[in-house]
Amino acid sequence: MFKLVRLLSVLIISSMLLGGCGQNKVSESQTNANNTMSKNSFAIVTSFYPMYVSTINVTKGIPGVQVINMTKPQTGCLHDYQLTPEDLQKLEKANAFVVNGAGMEAFLDKVVKQQPQLKVIDASKNIELLKDETGEENPHVWVSISNAILQVKNIAEQLSAADPANAAKYKSNADEYVAKLEALRAMMHTSLQAVKTRDIITFHEAFPYFAKEFNLNIVSVIEREPGTEPSPKELEDTIEKVKELHVKALFAEPQYPAKAAQMISQESGAKVYTLDPVVTGEAKPEAYDDYINMMKNNLNTLKEALQ
């Protein structure tokens, strides 16, 4: 127990200063097109990176439509995100604001109050939400490919209503991207059918939708609240669970320091791998396949970890 307390102290000292789904070392530079809005364009602002990737696919090649990501590349999830004056300036000039919804953007009520004319595109509209042990709804719906497909369709449908002149192109682009996502989903299902074990431990609550989709069993979550370190008792319980269930794989995330996972690995013998919830990245115009590529990386990781 003393060893766990000492190691926990190291964790606390080295923990992140900001909450959310974490930050990574992505360059903060963006192209001029992503930092400025043309006066004559239909300007769409996205709340964070997953929404940006879906939206640029839906709007691909449409003249006069511009997509700008509101937050910096390394922001991560928006659980406790506070709007900046720069964010508000972008939203003031926008025609539409694409959000994940499902409670992810806690600041959304403020935006609606300040800018009642702004069209809010809710990507999670009518998507069934999972709840945690306390009954709180989980907003990380995009981590499931099936839900990402529904989000793309939602974005296309609602943008079509906001910008009818381009409705046919939004639908065509969405259909093309959905076909790619469906192929990805089918390939991942086929590849994961033969894995030997399905018990995993994740870093925080980003992966329940992903686990449900691919029939994985999350036996424990190391850090249930973003930005909070597990207590010595929680660490001890997790280590005992790993040993009891013979869990072979711990999954950290690239947006987080992996020190807690490394500690559990030291004490239990389980190996640490990395799964990416596709929450951070640089909002570049050519980022069309980032979600697909990151999911393929996740597939390779799972095949190695669960063999």
N, C-alpha and C positions, 0 to 999 in steps of 0.2 A: 504493500500500500504506500509506503514511504517513497518508493521508487516512482510510483505513478504520480504522487503529489509533486515530486521534484521535476518530473518531466512535464507535468501540466504547467508549472511555473514558466518553463521555457516556452511553452506554447503561447501562453498569455502575453509574454514579453514580445514575442515575434508575430503576434496576430495582426490582422489588418485593422486599419483605423477606420475604414468605411464599411458599411453594411452592404446588403444586396447579394446577388448571386456571385459576387467576386469580381476581381479585376485581373487582367493579364497585361503583359508587356507589349501591347500592340501600339504601333506608332500612332500619334495623335494627328498626324497630318492627313488632310483630306483634300481632294481636288477642289478647284474653285467652283466647279459646278455643284458640289455638295455644300458649299458654304454660302452661296449667294442664290437669290431667286430672281428669275427673269420676270419683269413686270407683265409680259404678255403670255406667260405660261400658266398652265393649270398646275399649281404648286401643291405637292403632297408631302407632308412631314410624317415620318414614322417615329414611333416612341423609342424603340431600341432595335438592336441588330437583327433578331429573328424576323421582325416585322419588315425591316428594310429589305432583306433578301427576298421574302415573298412578294413584296410590292414591286420591286424592280422587275421581277419575272412577269407579273401581271401587266405592267406598263411598258414592257420591252418594245422599243422601236416606234412608239407613238409620238409623232411630232407635237411639240408644245406641252408635253406632260413632263414634269420635273419632280424627281423624288429626292428628298433630303432627310437624312437621319438626324433626329434632334439631339441625341446624347453622344458623348465622346466614344471612340471605339472601345475603350476598356471599361465602360460603365457597368456592364453586366445587367442583372435583373434590377427591377425598379421598385423593390419592396418599400424602401425608405427614401427613395430619391426625392430630392428637393429641386423644384424648378429654379433655373437661373434666369437672370434678365435676358441673356442671349437666347435661351429657350423660348421665352415669351415673345421676343422679337420675331423669331422664326414662325411661331404659331400665329402671330398677328398678320403675317403676310401670306399665310397658307390658305388654300381652298379646302383642303381636307387633311384630317389628322388620323392616321392609321394606328390603332392601339391593339395590344393583345387582349385587353379586357380581362374578365374573370377576376377582377380585383388586383391585377398586377400593378396598374398605374394608380397608386393611391391619390395622386394629385389631380386626377381627371375632373373631379367635381369643381376644383378651383379653375381649371381651364374653361369648362363649360360656363361657369358663372361669369368669368371675365370676358369670354368671347362666345356669346350665345349663337352667333351666326356661323361659327365654324362647324363644318360637317365632320362628325366623328365617325370613323369606320371601325366598327367593333369586330375584330377578327374571330372572336370566340363566341359569336352569337349562336345560340341554340346548341352549343357543344355541351355534352353531359360532363359535369365536373366531378372529380374524385374528392373525397374528404379524408382528412387525417384522423387520428385517434380522438382528437378534441372536437371534431365536427367542422373544422375550418376547411374551406374549399381551396384546392390546390390550383394555382393559375398557370402551371408550367405545361400547358396543353400541347404546345408546338413540338415538344420532345418526342411525342408519338407521331409517327409518319402519317397515320390515318387522320389524326387531328390536324396536322399541318396541311393535309389535302383539304379538309373542311375549311381551314382558315383561308387558304388561297381562293376557294370558291366564294367565301364570304366577302373577301376583299374585292374580288372582281364584281360581284353582284352589287355591292354598295357603292363602289366607284362608278359603275354604270349608271346608277340612279343619280349620283352627284354630277356626272359628266356624260350626259346621254349621247353627245356627239361621237364619243369614242367607245360606246358600249359594246359594239361588235368586236372591236379589237381587244378590249379587256377580256371578253369571254374567250376569244381565240387563243390569246396568250395564256390564260388560266388553264384551258384545256391542254395545251402543249406542255405546260409545267406539271400539271397533275399527272399526265401520262408518264413523265419521268419519275415522279414520286411513287406512282403505283408500281413501276418496274423495280424501283429501289426496294420498296416494301416486300414485294414478292421474292426478290433475290435474298433479302435478309432473312425472311421466314424460312426459305429453303436451306440456307446456310446454317441456321441455328437449330434446325430440327434434331440434329444428331449430337448436340453437346451433352456431355456426361452429367453435368450438375447444373442446377438452375438456382441455387441459393447464392445470393450476393449481399454484400454490405456496401451501401453508398455513402457519399459524404454528406449530402443534405437532400432535401425533399424535391429535387429536380426530376427524379426518374420514375415516379410511380406510373405515369402514363406509358412511358417506354417499356417498363417492366410488364405492365398488363398486356401490351401489344405483343410482346415476344415471349410471354409465359415464363417470365423470370420471377423469382420469389425474393423480395427484399426482406431479409430477416432482421436487419437493424439499420438505423441511420445514425451516422457518427455525430452530425451537427444538425439538429432539427431546426434551430432558428438561425437564419443567416447572420454571420458575424459573431456568433457566440461559441465559445469553446466548451467542449463536454467537461463535466465535472469528473473528479477522480472516481466517484461511484459509477457514473455512466460509462467511463472507460473500462473499469473493472468488469461491469456487467457485460459490456460488448465483447471483451476478451474471453470471458467465460462462455458466452453464446457461440463465439467462433469455434472454440475448442469443442463444445458440446455437439454442435451440428457439423463439425468438420468442414467449415466453410473454407474454401481455398483462395478466394479472391476478395480483395477490398478495392473499391473503386473511388479514387480521388478525382478531382476535376482540375483542369488546367488553370482555372480562374482562382484557385485556392492554394495556399501552402498545404503540403501533404503531411505535416508533422504529426497530427493526431492519428492519421492512418498508418504512418510509419511506426508510431509507438505501439499501436495495436498489432501491427505486423511483427515487431520485435518480440512481443510477449506471447503471440499465438502461433507464429509460423506461417500465417496466411500471407500471400504475396500482394503487393500493391500495384494496381494498374490504373490507367487514366481513361475515364469516359468524358466526352465533351458534350454538354447540353446545348451546344450551338447558341451561346448567349452573347459572345463577344466577337468582334472582328471589325476590320476597317471598312467603312461604308463606301466602297469604290464601285463605280458603274459596272465593272466587269465581275462583280461578286455573285453572278447568277447561280453558280453551282456550288457555292460554299456549304449550304446545308447538306446537299447530297454528298459532297466530298467528306465532310466531317462525320456523317452517318456511316459512310463506308469505312472510315478509320475506326469508328466505334465497333463496327462489325468485326474487323480484324482483331481488335483488342479482345472482344468477347470470345471469339473462336479460340484464341490462345489461352485466355484465362480459364475457360470452362471446359476445356478438352479433357 
